[in-house]
Amino acid sequence: MSHPPLVKLIESEFEPVAIYNNARGNDAKILKEFKEPSWNYQVVRFIKPDKSDIIPRRDGINTISGIARRMVLALETEKREVPEELRALAGK
């Protein structure tokens, strides 16, 4: 993620965590726990503290607007306020 406004929104609305899909140790354990394959393409998940998905897992979301739309959906699902700047990035 290299789009500063989107990064700012991610950091203000969520607790971002990066898990490397080609690393050993804790990252590999987390991949196994979430049944994610190693060496796959980028996957962005939105999960609750109990590790259940807020919205269904999707891969192949690689655009700014695509990530923003998923963020909007996750916030709406949790009945949280959606910042207007995020809606604009999502094209909503």
N, CA, C and O atoms as a DFTB+ gen file, in Angstrom:
368 C
 N C O
     1  1       0.838      -1.173       0.000
     2  2       0.000       0.000       0.000
     3  2       0.886       1.241       0.000
     4  3       1.631       1.496       0.946
     5  1       0.786       1.984      -1.060
     6  2       1.620       3.172      -1.147
     7  2       0.807       4.420      -1.462
     8  3       1.364       5.418      -1.920
     9  1      -0.482       4.382      -1.227
    10  2      -1.359       5.529      -1.458
    11  2      -1.596       6.202      -0.101
    12  3      -2.415       5.726       0.684
    13  1      -0.887       7.308       0.184
    14  2      -0.936       7.904       1.532
    15  2      -2.338       8.144       2.108
    16  3      -2.548       7.833       3.281
    17  1      -3.312       8.680       1.352
    18  2      -4.640       8.855       1.958
    19  2      -5.292       7.530       2.363
    20  3      -5.950       7.451       3.401
    21  1      -5.109       6.490       1.541
    22  2      -5.681       5.189       1.878
    23  2      -4.974       4.597       3.091
    24  3      -5.622       4.054       3.985
    25  1      -3.659       4.699       3.125
    26  2      -2.895       4.197       4.273
    27  2      -3.352       4.883       5.555
    28  3      -3.517       4.229       6.585
    29  1      -3.553       6.179       5.497
    30  2      -4.021       6.940       6.673
    31  2      -5.375       6.415       7.150
    32  3      -5.596       6.256       8.350
    33  1      -6.271       6.149       6.217
    34  2      -7.595       5.626       6.578
    35  2      -7.501       4.206       7.134
    36  3      -8.195       3.864       8.091
    37  1      -6.664       3.400       6.547
    38  2      -6.475       2.042       7.064
    39  2      -6.015       2.104       8.511
    40  3      -6.546       1.404       9.373
    41  1      -5.022       2.948       8.770
    42  2      -4.456       3.051      10.116
    43  2      -5.414       3.683      11.116
    44  3      -5.343       3.381      12.308
    45  1      -6.304       4.553      10.657
    46  2      -7.229       5.199      11.598
    47  2      -8.480       4.369      11.868
    48  3      -9.089       4.504      12.929
    49  1      -8.873       3.512      10.925
    50  2     -10.126       2.767      11.066
    51  2      -9.929       1.296      11.440
    52  3     -10.864       0.647      11.909
    53  1      -8.726       0.769      11.236
    54  2      -8.461      -0.644      11.471
    55  2      -7.122      -0.811      12.180
    56  3      -6.379       0.154      12.361
    57  1      -6.830      -2.018      12.571
    58  2      -5.517      -2.367      13.106
    59  2      -4.827      -3.230      12.057
    60  3      -4.992      -4.450      12.053
    61  1      -4.057      -2.609      11.169
    62  2      -3.445      -3.375      10.086
    63  2      -2.352      -4.311      10.589
    64  3      -1.575      -3.977      11.483
    65  1      -2.323      -5.486       9.984
    66  2      -1.311      -6.492      10.299
    67  2      -0.849      -7.084       8.974
    68  3      -1.674      -7.457       8.140
    69  1       0.446      -7.173       8.774
    70  2       0.990      -7.796       7.569
    71  2       1.508      -9.180       7.928
    72  3       2.304      -9.338       8.853
    73  1       1.056     -10.158       7.198
    74  2       1.511     -11.537       7.356
    75  2       2.157     -11.921       6.034
    76  3       1.525     -11.861       4.979
    77  1       3.407     -12.310       6.103
    78  2       4.115     -12.687       4.883
    79  2       3.819     -14.146       4.555
    80  3       3.923     -15.030       5.406
    81  1       3.445     -14.373       3.290
    82  2       3.020     -15.722       2.901
    83  2       4.178     -16.610       2.459
    84  3       3.967     -17.728       1.991
    85  1       5.388     -16.113       2.609
    86  2       6.543     -16.917       2.229
    87  2       7.578     -16.953       3.355
    88  3       8.765     -17.171       3.113
    89  1       7.114     -16.738       4.583
    90  2       8.009     -16.725       5.748
    91  2       7.679     -17.889       6.675
    92  3       6.575     -18.434       6.654
    93  1       8.641     -18.244       7.465
    94  2       8.438     -19.308       8.449
    95  2       8.056     -18.695       9.786
    96  3       7.885     -17.481       9.895
    97  1       7.926     -19.525      10.787
    98  2       7.659     -19.032      12.136
    99  2       6.217     -18.600      12.330
   100  3       5.294     -19.272      11.870
   101  1       6.023     -17.478      13.009
   102  2       4.670     -17.017      13.345
   103  2       3.819     -16.746      12.111
   104  3       2.627     -17.055      12.098
   105  1       4.426     -16.167      11.069
   106  2       3.653     -15.908       9.855
   107  2       3.098     -17.214       9.279
   108  3       1.931     -17.270       8.890
   109  1       3.912     -18.248       9.224
   110  2       3.459     -19.542       8.710
   111  2       2.352     -20.129       9.582
   112  3       1.406     -20.725       9.067
   113  1       2.463     -19.965      10.879
   114  2       1.422     -20.462      11.794
   115  2       0.097     -19.754      11.539
   116  3      -0.961     -20.383      11.541
   117  1       0.161     -18.445      11.321
   118  2      -1.070     -17.677      11.077
   119  2      -1.682     -18.074       9.739
   120  3      -2.902     -18.205       9.637
   121  1      -0.861     -18.268       8.716
   122  2      -1.385     -18.742       7.430
   123  2      -2.148     -20.046       7.610
   124  3      -3.241     -20.219       7.070
   125  1      -1.563     -20.956       8.370
   126  2      -2.204     -22.252       8.606
   127  2      -3.513     -22.071       9.377
   128  3      -4.521     -22.693       9.042
   129  1      -3.500     -21.230      10.397
   130  2      -4.705     -20.991      11.201
   131  2      -5.861     -20.459      10.345
   132  3      -7.015     -20.835      10.550
   133  1      -5.543     -19.580       9.386
   134  2      -6.575     -18.987       8.539
   135  2      -6.767     -19.751       7.229
   136  3      -7.517     -19.322       6.353
   137  1      -6.080     -20.887       7.108
   138  2      -6.184     -21.739       5.913
   139  2      -5.841     -20.964       4.634
   140  3      -6.498     -21.103       3.602
   141  1      -4.797     -20.151       4.738
   142  2      -4.310     -19.394       3.588
   143  2      -3.114     -20.135       3.000
   144  3      -2.229     -20.558       3.743
   145  1      -3.073     -20.299       1.683
   146  2      -1.926     -20.970       1.075
   147  2      -0.680     -20.094       1.116
   148  3      -0.764     -18.866       1.092
   149  1       0.462     -20.739       1.177
   150  2       1.697     -19.972       1.094
   151  2       1.962     -19.619      -0.371
   152  3       1.483     -20.295      -1.282
   153  1       2.705     -18.589      -0.572
   154  2       3.094     -18.104      -1.883
   155  2       1.907     -17.730      -2.765
   156  3       2.008     -17.780      -3.991
   157  1       0.788     -17.357      -2.157
   158  2      -0.361     -16.926      -2.953
   159  2      -0.292     -15.418      -3.166
   160  3       0.611     -14.750      -2.663
   161  1      -1.244     -14.898      -3.906
   162  2      -1.314     -13.457      -4.140
   163  2      -1.834     -12.759      -2.895
   164  3      -2.321     -13.394      -1.959
   165  1      -1.718     -11.443      -2.907
   166  2      -2.167     -10.624      -1.775
   167  2      -3.634     -10.890      -1.432
   168  3      -4.496     -10.945      -2.309
   169  1      -3.885     -11.049      -0.154
   170  2      -5.237     -11.207       0.354
   171  2      -5.411     -10.181       1.466
   172  3      -4.558     -10.063       2.345
   173  1      -6.513      -9.439       1.429
   174  2      -6.824      -8.495       2.497
   175  2      -8.052      -9.022       3.207
   176  3      -9.103      -9.226       2.598
   177  1      -7.906      -9.240       4.501
   178  2      -9.020      -9.756       5.300
   179  2      -9.384      -8.740       6.361
   180  3      -8.532      -7.996       6.846
   181  1     -10.653      -8.716       6.717
   182  2     -11.153      -7.873       7.802
   183  2     -11.723      -8.813       8.841
   184  3     -12.725      -9.486       8.601
   185  1     -11.083      -8.859       9.993
   186  2     -11.492      -9.816      11.012
   187  2     -11.810      -9.120      12.330
   188  3     -11.373      -8.001      12.598
   189  1     -12.585      -9.827      13.132
   190  2     -12.958      -9.363      14.474
   191  2     -11.907      -9.844      15.473
   192  3     -11.066     -10.678      15.138
   193  1     -11.955      -9.321      16.695
   194  2     -11.003      -9.783      17.714
   195  2     -11.022     -11.299      17.931
   196  3     -10.007     -11.881      18.312
   197  1     -12.177     -11.941      17.690
   198  2     -12.253     -13.398      17.867
   199  2     -11.739     -14.160      16.632
   200  3     -11.841     -15.385      16.562
   201  1     -11.188     -13.415      15.662
   202  2     -10.593     -13.938      14.431
   203  2     -11.604     -14.419      13.396
   204  3     -11.226     -15.050      12.408
   205  1     -12.874     -14.130      13.611
   206  2     -13.871     -14.439      12.580
   207  2     -13.907     -13.281      11.578
   208  3     -13.612     -12.134      11.915
   209  1     -14.273     -13.611      10.351
   210  2     -14.320     -12.598       9.301
   211  2     -15.485     -11.642       9.501
   212  3     -16.599     -12.063       9.812
   213  1     -15.223     -10.352       9.321
   214  2     -16.295      -9.346       9.326
   215  2     -17.072      -9.461       8.025
   216  3     -18.303      -9.465       8.016
   217  1     -16.335      -9.554       6.933
   218  2     -16.923      -9.783       5.610
   219  2     -16.178     -10.980       5.005
   220  3     -15.053     -11.271       5.409
   221  1     -16.784     -11.664       4.057
   222  2     -16.130     -12.844       3.493
   223  2     -14.776     -12.522       2.861
   224  3     -14.594     -11.467       2.254
   225  1     -13.856     -13.428       3.012
   226  2     -12.518     -13.318       2.444
   227  2     -12.601     -13.191       0.932
   228  3     -13.400     -13.870       0.287
   229  1     -11.775     -12.322       0.372
   230  2     -11.668     -12.194      -1.085
   231  2     -10.219     -11.959      -1.437
   232  3      -9.513     -11.246      -0.723
   233  1      -9.771     -12.541      -2.512
   234  2      -8.425     -12.231      -2.987
   235  2      -8.548     -11.504      -4.320
   236  3      -9.644     -11.352      -4.860
   237  1      -7.416     -11.059      -4.839
   238  2      -7.422     -10.382      -6.126
   239  2      -7.905      -8.950      -6.065
   240  3      -8.206      -8.366      -7.107
   241  1      -7.989      -8.365      -4.893
   242  2      -8.399      -6.964      -4.752
   243  2      -7.101      -6.157      -4.677
   244  3      -6.463      -6.105      -3.625
   245  1      -6.711      -5.533      -5.780
   246  2      -5.402      -4.895      -5.850
   247  2      -5.448      -3.410      -6.166
   248  3      -4.400      -2.777      -6.291
   249  1      -6.626      -2.848      -6.295
   250  2      -6.720      -1.428      -6.645
   251  2      -7.092      -0.610      -5.411
   252  3      -7.615      -1.140      -4.430
   253  1      -6.817       0.666      -5.480
   254  2      -7.167       1.573      -4.384
   255  2      -8.671       1.554      -4.170
   256  3      -9.138       1.419      -3.038
   257  1      -9.432       1.688      -5.249
   258  2     -10.893       1.711      -5.093
   259  2     -11.418       0.368      -4.599
   260  3     -12.378       0.326      -3.829
   261  1     -10.801      -0.728      -5.031
   262  2     -11.233      -2.050      -4.576
   263  2     -11.016      -2.242      -3.086
   264  3     -11.905      -2.727      -2.385
   265  1      -9.848      -1.868      -2.599
   266  2      -9.576      -1.960      -1.165
   267  2     -10.515      -1.032      -0.410
   268  3     -11.066      -1.409       0.624
   269  1     -10.699       0.180      -0.922
   270  2     -11.586       1.143      -0.256
   271  2     -13.019       0.618      -0.178
   272  3     -13.683       0.781       0.846
   273  1     -13.497      -0.006      -1.247
   274  2     -14.863      -0.578      -1.218
   275  2     -14.987      -1.667      -0.155
   276  3     -15.999      -1.748       0.541
   277  1     -13.955      -2.506      -0.029
   278  2     -13.979      -3.556       1.004
   279  2     -13.968      -2.931       2.403
   280  3     -14.648      -3.412       3.309
   281  1     -13.188      -1.854       2.570
   282  2     -13.158      -1.169       3.863
   283  2     -14.531      -0.592       4.206
   284  3     -14.995      -0.714       5.340
   285  1     -15.175       0.033       3.227
   286  2     -16.522       0.582       3.446
   287  2     -17.471      -0.537       3.861
   288  3     -18.221      -0.384       4.825
   289  1     -17.449      -1.643       3.154
   290  2     -18.325      -2.767       3.470
   291  2     -18.068      -3.291       4.882
   292  3     -19.010      -3.585       5.617
   293  1     -16.797      -3.408       5.261
   294  2     -16.462      -3.896       6.606
   295  2     -16.968      -2.930       7.671
   296  3     -17.533      -3.356       8.678
   297  1     -16.768      -1.640       7.456
   298  2     -17.248      -0.657       8.437
   299  2     -18.771      -0.667       8.516
   300  3     -19.331      -0.629       9.611
   301  1     -19.441      -0.716       7.381
   302  2     -20.910      -0.755       7.384
   303  2     -21.428      -2.017       8.051
   304  3     -22.410      -1.966       8.792
   305  1     -20.790      -3.138       7.804
   306  2     -21.194      -4.404       8.421
   307  2     -21.112      -4.310       9.938
   308  3     -21.959      -4.851      10.650
   309  1     -20.089      -3.619      10.425
   310  2     -19.902      -3.439      11.868
   311  2     -20.693      -2.249      12.413
   312  3     -20.576      -1.900      13.588
   313  1     -21.505      -1.627      11.540
   314  2     -22.331      -0.469      11.915
   315  2     -21.478       0.675      12.478
   316  3     -21.829       1.325      13.462
   317  1     -20.338       0.889      11.804
   318  2     -19.432       1.974      12.162
   319  2     -19.550       3.088      11.128
   320  3     -19.935       2.850       9.983
   321  1     -19.222       4.278      11.538
   322  2     -19.253       5.424      10.643
   323  2     -18.187       5.255       9.554
   324  3     -17.071       4.806       9.818
   325  1     -18.558       5.621       8.338
   326  2     -17.630       5.529       7.207
   327  2     -17.186       6.944       6.851
   328  3     -18.023       7.773       6.493
   329  1     -15.898       7.239       6.939
   330  2     -15.414       8.570       6.572
   331  2     -15.730       8.898       5.108
   332  3     -15.602       8.040       4.234
   333  1     -16.140      10.138       4.848
   334  2     -16.464      10.563       3.481
   335  2     -15.286      10.402       2.532
   336  3     -15.470      10.072       1.361
   337  1     -14.070      10.636       3.035
   338  2     -12.877      10.469       2.197
   339  2     -12.748       9.018       1.726
   340  3     -12.328       8.762       0.597
   341  1     -13.108       8.082       2.584
   342  2     -13.068       6.674       2.194
   343  2     -14.128       6.375       1.152
   344  3     -13.866       5.660       0.185
   345  1     -15.315       6.913       1.340
   346  2     -16.381       6.726       0.331
   347  2     -15.927       7.267      -1.022
   348  3     -16.183       6.658      -2.060
   349  1     -15.257       8.406      -1.000
   350  2     -14.777       9.005      -2.258
   351  2     -13.750       8.088      -2.931
   352  3     -13.801       7.885      -4.144
   353  1     -12.830       7.542      -2.155
   354  2     -11.839       6.614      -2.717
   355  2     -12.504       5.364      -3.273
   356  3     -12.031       4.777      -4.246
   357  1     -13.597       4.966      -2.651
   358  2     -14.324       3.764      -3.081
   359  2     -15.219       4.040      -4.281
   360  3     -15.737       3.112      -4.902
   361  1     -15.401       5.318      -4.607
   362  2     -16.283       5.674      -5.711
   363  2     -17.739       5.595      -5.352
   364  3     -18.589       5.373      -6.214
   365  1     -18.045       5.782      -4.037
   366  2     -19.436       5.694      -3.560
   367  2     -19.953       7.052      -3.163
   368  3     -21.102       7.175      -2.738
